[in-house]
């Protein structure tokens, strides 16, 4: 169970999050939408502890993760994997090493730096790459991959952490429609097959409606809509996005039937 209570984040005099509260007690896919500067990225980064909250609580099974320090904080960040818009891969390293580095905070750092990984680590990484259609790229340098391929490697790296939650911060914002669909299919599959809560910042309404069980709409640091994606009307979307509404109404990503359309390795 994840419970966010009255979360506030200020940057100087700017209030990025203003008493944000929501609860989820099941492994659903939650889409967070809103115009630029609404607080979407700040929300995810504060939950993951990449940002320090000004006040409020983030309770996981009754434990306030905002109060965790040292090793306990690192364990929370392992349980709550982040996926970023810019992938955050190490370009000069090969794909399989990038994936294994997802477990960096649960193995000795010197061992990781020297790439002294166990056969089990390598086997797990290869299984993940195969699962998401990236096995053929295992020995390529990350910088040789397309944006969509790099994002799927980033998803594999996140799964290497064996997380309980996945927070995806605009994971398809820089991708073409085909690769955006492949990435969203992968996140949706993780949710359905692994029962992992996925919270995903998204840009277009169609993508949120097609992939998300629930949508949280943010405006000026506050939640102005929270409900099933089927209840997100065009009128409410215009209230959330304001002047950026026309951009948000651009065609999004159409989902595929999971298990019927395999992810092509070369996409």
TANOR-V969742 format. One record per pair of residues at least 12 apart in sequence whose ideal C-beta (glycine too) atoms are under 7 Angstrom apart, sorted by sequence separation. I is the first residue (numbers start at 1). J is the second residue. D is the distance in whole Angstrom. If there is no record, write none. Layout:
i=I j=J d=D
i=I j=J d=D
This chain:
i=126 j=138 d=6
i=137 j=149 d=6
i=171 j=183 d=6
i=172 j=184 d=6
i=215 j=227 d=7
i=6 j=19 d=5
i=7 j=20 d=4
i=53 j=66 d=5
i=187 j=200 d=6
i=214 j=227 d=7
i=214 j=228 d=6
i=215 j=229 d=5
i=6 j=21 d=6
i=134 j=149 d=6
i=213 j=228 d=7
i=214 j=229 d=6
i=224 j=239 d=7
i=225 j=240 d=6
i=4 j=20 d=6
i=5 j=21 d=5
i=49 j=65 d=7
i=213 j=229 d=7
i=224 j=240 d=6
i=4 j=21 d=6
i=100 j=117 d=5
i=212 j=229 d=5
i=215 j=232 d=5
i=4 j=22 d=5
i=97 j=115 d=6
i=103 j=121 d=7
i=134 j=152 d=5
i=133 j=152 d=7
i=134 j=153 d=6
i=168 j=187 d=6
i=217 j=236 d=7
i=3 j=23 d=5
i=132 j=152 d=5
i=151 j=171 d=6
i=209 j=229 d=5
i=100 j=121 d=5
i=208 j=229 d=6
i=219 j=240 d=6
i=2 j=24 d=5
i=17 j=39 d=5
i=134 j=156 d=7
i=16 j=39 d=5
i=20 j=43 d=6
i=132 j=155 d=6
i=184 j=207 d=7
i=188 j=211 d=5
i=209 j=232 d=7
i=217 j=240 d=4
i=1 j=25 d=5
i=49 j=73 d=6
i=132 j=156 d=6
i=151 j=175 d=7
i=166 j=190 d=7
i=17 j=42 d=6
i=100 j=125 d=5
i=16 j=42 d=4
i=17 j=43 d=6
i=96 j=122 d=7
i=99 j=125 d=4
i=49 j=76 d=6
i=78 j=105 d=5
i=129 j=156 d=6
i=147 j=174 d=6
i=148 j=175 d=5
i=184 j=211 d=5
i=205 j=232 d=7
i=49 j=77 d=6
i=77 j=105 d=7
i=78 j=106 d=6
i=128 j=156 d=4
i=147 j=175 d=5
i=17 j=46 d=7
i=48 j=77 d=6
i=96 j=125 d=5
i=99 j=128 d=6
i=171 j=200 d=7
i=96 j=126 d=7
i=99 j=129 d=6
i=152 j=182 d=7
i=166 j=196 d=6
i=168 j=198 d=7
i=173 j=203 d=6
i=74 j=105 d=5
i=128 j=159 d=5
i=148 j=179 d=3
i=152 j=183 d=6
i=155 j=186 d=5
i=159 j=190 d=7
i=165 j=196 d=7
i=170 j=201 d=5
i=48 j=80 d=5
i=128 j=160 d=6
i=147 j=179 d=6
i=151 j=183 d=5
i=164 j=196 d=7
i=165 j=197 d=5
i=166 j=198 d=5
i=167 j=199 d=5
i=168 j=200 d=4
i=169 j=201 d=5
i=205 j=237 d=5
i=9 j=42 d=5
i=47 j=80 d=7
i=96 j=129 d=7
i=146 j=179 d=7
i=163 j=196 d=7
i=168 j=201 d=7
i=170 j=203 d=7
i=48 j=82 d=5
i=95 j=129 d=7
i=148 j=182 d=6
i=152 j=186 d=6
i=125 j=160 d=6
i=148 j=183 d=6
i=124 j=160 d=7
i=9 j=46 d=5
i=7 j=46 d=6
i=95 j=134 d=7
i=9 j=51 d=6
i=95 j=137 d=5
i=96 j=138 d=5
i=210 j=252 d=7
i=95 j=138 d=5
i=96 j=139 d=7
i=205 j=248 d=5
i=210 j=253 d=6
i=9 j=53 d=6
i=10 j=54 d=5
i=98 j=142 d=5
i=204 j=248 d=6
i=205 j=249 d=6
i=210 j=254 d=6
i=211 j=255 d=6
i=8 j=53 d=7
i=9 j=54 d=5
i=94 j=139 d=5
i=95 j=140 d=6
i=203 j=248 d=7
i=206 j=251 d=6
i=207 j=252 d=4
i=210 j=255 d=4
i=7 j=53 d=6
i=8 j=54 d=5
i=94 j=140 d=6
i=204 j=250 d=6
i=206 j=252 d=3
i=207 j=253 d=4
i=8 j=55 d=5
i=94 j=141 d=6
i=95 j=142 d=6
i=205 j=252 d=6
i=206 j=253 d=7
i=8 j=56 d=5
i=93 j=141 d=7
i=204 j=252 d=4
i=7 j=56 d=4
i=92 j=141 d=6
i=93 j=142 d=6
i=6 j=56 d=5
i=91 j=141 d=7
i=5 j=56 d=6
i=7 j=58 d=7
i=91 j=142 d=5
i=92 j=143 d=7
i=5 j=57 d=4
i=90 j=142 d=6
i=91 j=143 d=4
i=89 j=142 d=4
i=4 j=58 d=5
i=5 j=59 d=7
i=99 j=153 d=6
i=132 j=186 d=5
i=98 j=153 d=6
i=102 j=157 d=4
i=3 j=59 d=4
i=101 j=157 d=7
i=102 j=158 d=6
i=99 j=156 d=5
i=103 j=160 d=5
i=2 j=60 d=6
i=95 j=153 d=5
i=99 j=157 d=5
i=102 j=160 d=3
i=103 j=161 d=6
i=98 j=157 d=6
i=102 j=161 d=5
i=1 j=61 d=6
i=100 j=160 d=6
i=89 j=150 d=6
i=99 j=160 d=5
i=87 j=150 d=4
i=87 j=151 d=6
i=89 j=153 d=6
i=89 j=154 d=6
i=88 j=154 d=7
i=192 j=258 d=7
i=87 j=154 d=5
i=188 j=255 d=7
i=184 j=253 d=5
i=189 j=258 d=5
i=185 j=255 d=7
i=188 j=258 d=7
i=83 j=154 d=5
i=184 j=255 d=7
i=185 j=256 d=6
i=83 j=155 d=6
i=181 j=253 d=5
i=180 j=253 d=5
i=181 j=254 d=7
i=185 j=258 d=7
i=83 j=158 d=5
i=181 j=256 d=7
i=177 j=253 d=6
i=81 j=158 d=4
i=185 j=263 d=7
i=81 j=161 d=5
i=172 j=253 d=7
i=182 j=263 d=5
i=81 j=163 d=4
i=78 j=161 d=5
i=80 j=163 d=6
i=83 j=166 d=7
i=79 j=163 d=6
i=85 j=169 d=6
i=78 j=163 d=7
i=79 j=164 d=5
i=80 j=165 d=5
i=81 j=166 d=5
i=82 j=167 d=5
i=83 j=168 d=4
i=84 j=169 d=5
i=85 j=170 d=4
i=182 j=267 d=6
i=79 j=165 d=6
i=83 j=169 d=7
i=85 j=171 d=7
i=80 j=167 d=6
i=82 j=169 d=7
i=83 j=171 d=5
i=85 j=173 d=5
i=179 j=267 d=6
i=85 j=174 d=6
i=178 j=267 d=6
i=48 j=167 d=6
i=148 j=267 d=6
i=47 j=167 d=6
i=44 j=167 d=4
i=44 j=169 d=5
i=41 j=169 d=5
i=133 j=262 d=7
i=136 j=265 d=5
i=133 j=263 d=3
i=135 j=265 d=7
i=132 j=263 d=6
i=133 j=264 d=6
i=134 j=265 d=7
i=133 j=265 d=5
i=44 j=199 d=7
i=44 j=201 d=6
i=29 j=188 d=6
i=41 j=201 d=6
i=40 j=201 d=4
i=29 j=191 d=5
i=2 j=165 d=7
i=27 j=191 d=6
i=32 j=199 d=6
i=27 j=195 d=4
i=32 j=200 d=7
i=27 j=196 d=6
i=28 j=197 d=7
i=29 j=198 d=5
i=30 j=199 d=5
i=31 j=200 d=6
i=32 j=201 d=5
i=33 j=202 d=6
i=27 j=197 d=5
i=29 j=200 d=7
i=31 j=202 d=5
i=33 j=205 d=7
i=24 j=197 d=6
i=33 j=208 d=6
i=31 j=208 d=4
i=40 j=218 d=6
i=39 j=218 d=5
i=31 j=211 d=7
i=38 j=218 d=4
i=31 j=212 d=4
i=38 j=219 d=6
i=29 j=211 d=6
i=30 j=212 d=6
i=33 j=215 d=6
i=38 j=220 d=7
i=39 j=221 d=4
i=29 j=212 d=5
i=34 j=217 d=6
i=29 j=213 d=5
i=30 j=214 d=5
i=31 j=215 d=5
i=32 j=216 d=5
i=33 j=217 d=5
i=34 j=218 d=4
i=28 j=213 d=4
i=34 j=219 d=6
i=28 j=214 d=6
i=30 j=216 d=6
i=32 j=218 d=6
i=22 j=216 d=6
i=2 j=197 d=7
i=31 j=229 d=7
i=22 j=223 d=7
i=20 j=222 d=7
i=18 j=221 d=4
i=20 j=223 d=6
i=17 j=221 d=5
i=18 j=222 d=5
i=22 j=226 d=6
i=16 j=221 d=5
i=15 j=221 d=5
i=34 j=240 d=6
i=35 j=241 d=5
i=33 j=240 d=6
i=35 j=242 d=6
i=35 j=244 d=4
